């Protein structure tokens, strides 16, 4: 490459900043659009929660009176489908006849040992429910969950993801240990207990009923 190491590093830093500024600009405009839709629904006697179950094609004035029925029907359908267990990966039609979930090899990003209470995070979680110094448990930590890092978690644990995922980059930037890709079964076991202990050096974790300290160096 006809470029020295310092120039390459500077170019990477600028590209990294441009990526974050681009994500910020997109998020701001997206938030404005969503707030506008929420205000429109409220003006028509509906709620933000109801709006979340509608499609863009449902926002026609001629369909306003049917919003409530659409919401109830889609809630009921979601409740039925949520009880169906599916394979993590569909490779052939025979995969639908049985469900095999391999535990995989989770990625340990960080150092030292963490012992802390666990808090499960989902789409409807409120920032006020987060306890600083806790271990946050998520199915997957996508860009929409970046706000969790502001609450200084002791660690992040996800069912899906790996060392090249978005959450791995954010965890590295925020100096936050992360245990990624443990699988949905492990997440269920973790959430069944009050706390978790993770050794990032020895690469193991175990549930803890009553953690007595947030972080062990």
Secondary structure, 3 states (H helix, E strand, C coil): CCCCHHHHHHHHHHHHHHHHHHHHHHHHHHHHHHHHHHHHHHHCCCCHHHHCCCCHHHCCHHHHHHHHHHHHHHHHHHHHHCCCCCCCCCCCHHHHHCCCCCCCCCEEECCCEEEEEEEECCCCCCHHHCCCCCEEEECCCCHHHHHHHHHCCCEEEECCCCCCCHHHHHHHHCCCCEEECCCHHHHHHHHCCCEEEEECCCCEEEEECCCCCCEEC
